[in-house]
């Protein structure tokens, strides 16, 4: 799931992803199951399963949820994430408000 690098008026704000299975993303390079870029905010990710079921070198979904530095508020509730890094939150510490990733 990809939220594009857009300014606030054009960003994918106020979206909910609930009760999904997000798996096996990425070909040829490492990828995230959910990638939030730009000034996207007011998102809720709840009760999702994020994983890569491929084996060995075929496993490319190394990050469950990646949040880029300009992103706004995002809530994570009761997600099951199986990745080398569950959440890669690149926002400044003062703007991070991510909820429980499990």
Secondary structure, 3 states (H helix, E strand, C coil): CEECCCCHHHCCCCCEEECCEEECCCCCCCEEEEEECCCCCCEEEECCEEECCCCHHHCCEEEEEEECCCCCCEEEECCEECCCEEEEECCCHHHCCCCCCC
